[in-house]
């Protein structure tokens, strides 16, 4: 369906056309008519399906028609879990509202609040915020939410993972009871469903690309590799001519830094993005990656949720995720807007069970690549964990020592589900 068939006003259509948007995605096609009719909405959709425009366009249209634009009161609030995602949403609103008399502001923590409070004093129609900074500024009296007509909670499952739901509930108590609410989540754990029930009134449910399905145009593969050889395999793959730009996922912040250090030593251009980096450093790294000054971006899951790079040829999972749904989110970073892409996973001697969980979720076997120089030897077992040293602790003012319990022994290593064979290669 074309955007012009969705009864959007001419100013929105003009901005969309200039930005190169003509055809609506499935979630936009399903959600926009309901939202323009003031229905509450529960959306289950992955990042990359176009959900920002699905809620932004109706909000902009309804705000314009209501005649409340430009009066300086916060009429729409969008909550996002990370600064990267908040900035991305803010940028999208600015693009769509190019020809509308609306003031849009993004606020988040980790930076000085002074520029944000100065802008707020000048008036804001649409506020995109992370929960922590929003609560800080509400507490200081800079923000009042009593005139909000449109409320969006984006990436709710990620907020659950980050322990933000308590803050979200506090913010909801500041909102008027009469409002239009939109709730988006890639997955629907029980706690998220309960939260949705407290926010929404008779919602329309829109579900696009269920989390257990992966984009068919993405070429998926898994490389069996010893844990100690992962970095060498990564360097080997990144030096291939077919890898233009690659997003590499690391399980930890320390691991991301370590990977970048090794890549730089190998002569590759790489930067890390994670929660320990300053806001300036994160934005610079993301901008360098988008403009192709850097060919490799190493990220943790939380930092990567706001990354949207249309022409991304490769996603590499240096560490397999412990939550199988995360695999779908990670590989979905490539193959955007109908383009192809490759998703490569490394699986070491400790990760066989994680791979099995992923394959159970996506209901298919990920092709194994055995024709590679760092193939995991059959029967390789995980190294025995080092016994923990006694650590002094305090208990009611008395120093005690932690002791390893009777169950502190090593778990038996699980044999990988793949068998290495000679003269075999996946496509």
Beta strands, then each sheet from edge to edge (+ up, - down):
strand 1: 41-45
strand 2: 76-79
strand 3: 104-107
strand 4: 126-129
strand 5: 150-153
strand 6: 180-185
strand 7: 204-208
strand 8: 218-224
strand 9: 246-249
strand 10: 270-273
strand 11: 296-299
strand 12: 314-317
strand 13: 341-347
strand 14: 368-369
strand 15: 392-395
strand 16: 398-401
sheet 1: 3+ 4+ 2+ 5+ 6+ 1+ 7+
sheet 2: 10+ 11+ 9+ 12+ 13+ 8+ 14+
sheet 3: 15+ 16-
end
